[in-house]
């Protein structure tokens, strides 16, 4: 039994190339870039974190510290204004 060449196997004889329209490479690439949430880490950063859970834990910690320090700074500014009014 002879094998068919690969090129003859992928397109059936009843189909014509003209039935499919123009092929456009990268037609949806812009939409995928906008809708995708994939983040590529620098290789040096990726070596530090073994998995996505470690990255998320570290980022949540940074966010928590940022919010805490922002609240402290805001409170301090309010306290300064109160002290300036009374003092």
C-alpha positions in Angstrom: 0.0 0.0 0.0 1.5 3.3 -1.0 1.2 6.4 1.2 -0.4 9.5 -0.2 1.7 12.6 -0.3 0.9 15.0 2.6 0.0 17.9 0.4 -2.8 15.8 -1.3 -4.3 14.7 2.0 -5.2 18.1 3.5 -7.5 19.5 0.8 -10.3 17.3 -0.6 -10.9 17.4 -4.3 -14.4 18.9 -3.9 -13.0 22.0 -2.3 -11.5 24.8 -4.3 -9.1 27.4 -2.9 -11.4 30.1 -4.2 -14.2 28.9 -1.9 -12.3 30.2 1.2 -11.6 33.8 0.3 -8.4 35.7 1.0 -6.1 34.5 3.7 -4.9 37.2 6.0 -2.0 36.5 8.4 -2.4 38.1 11.9 -6.0 39.2 11.2 -7.0 39.1 14.9 -3.7 39.9 16.6 -4.6 43.4 17.7 -7.9 42.2 19.3 -6.1 39.4 21.1 -3.4 41.8 22.5 -6.2 44.1 23.9 -8.3 41.3 25.3 -5.5 39.1 26.6 -4.3 39.3 30.2 -1.1 37.5 29.7 1.9 39.2 31.3 5.4 38.3 30.3 8.0 38.6 33.1 11.6 39.5 32.6 13.7 36.3 32.8 15.5 37.6 35.9 12.2 38.3 37.6 10.8 34.9 36.6 13.7 33.1 38.2 12.7 34.5 41.6 9.1 33.4 41.5 8.4 29.6 41.0 4.8 30.0 39.9 1.9 32.4 39.3 0.7 32.1 42.9 4.0 33.4 44.2 3.8 36.4 41.9 0.2 37.2 42.9 1.1 36.9 46.6 4.0 39.3 46.2 1.9 41.8 44.3 -0.9 41.6 46.8 1.6 42.4 49.5 2.9 45.4 47.6 -0.6 46.7 47.0 -1.5 46.3 50.7 1.6 48.2 51.8 0.9 50.9 49.2 -2.7 51.4 50.4 -1.6 51.4 54.1 1.1 54.0 53.5 -1.2 56.1 51.4 -3.8 56.1 54.2 -1.1 57.0 56.8 0.1 59.9 54.6 -3.5 61.1 54.2 -4.2 61.0 57.9 -1.0 62.9 58.6 -1.9 65.6 56.2 -5.4 65.9 57.8 -3.8 66.1 61.2 -1.4 68.8 60.1 -4.4 70.9 58.9 -6.2 70.4 62.1 -3.2 71.3 64.2 -2.6 74.4 62.1 -6.2 75.5 62.7 -6.1 75.0 66.4 -2.5 75.9 67.1 
